[in-house]
Amino acid sequence: MNHDVTPHGYVNNKDELLKRLRRAEGQVRGIQRMVDEDVYCIDILTQVSAATKALETVALQLLDDHLSHCVAAATREGGDVADAKIKEASAAIARLVRS
C-alpha cells in the first residue's frame, strides 16, 4: 500500500470515527454475549445488521475523506500519482460494494 507522509483525509474526523468504531465494537461484544446466552436467532441477526451498518458508515466516511483529500490532491498533481490514487479508490469502492 502507498501511504503518504502528509496527514490522511480523516484527520479532521478522527474523533468521530473513533467514537463510531467504539460503538461498533460494543455492538459486536453485545452480539457475542447474545450468542453466549442463547438469544433467539432473529434478535442476534438484527444486532449483526446494526453492527454492519455502523461499520459501513465508518467505511463511507473514510472513503469520502479519502476522495476529497488524498485523491483530490493527487489529481491536482496529475500523472502517474493521480492514476494510481484513482485506481486505488476505485478498488476500495469495489470492495465496499461487494461486501
C-alpha positions, 0 to 999 in steps of 0.5 A: 500500500502507498501511504503518504507522509502528509496527514490522511483525509480523516484527520479532521474526523478522527474523533468521530470515527473513533467514537463510531468504531467504539460503538461498533465494537460494543455492538459486536461484544453485545452480539457475542454475549447474545450468542453466549446466552442463547438469544433467539436467532432473529434478535442476534441477526438484527444486532449483526445488521446494526453492527454492519451498518455502523461499520459501513458508515465508518467505511463511507466516511473514510472513503469520502475523506479519502476522495476529497483529500488524498485523491483530490490532491493527487489529481491536482498533481496529475500523472502517474500519482493521480492514476494510481490514487484513482485506481486505488479508490476505485478498488476500495469502492469495489470492495465496499460494494461487494461486501 
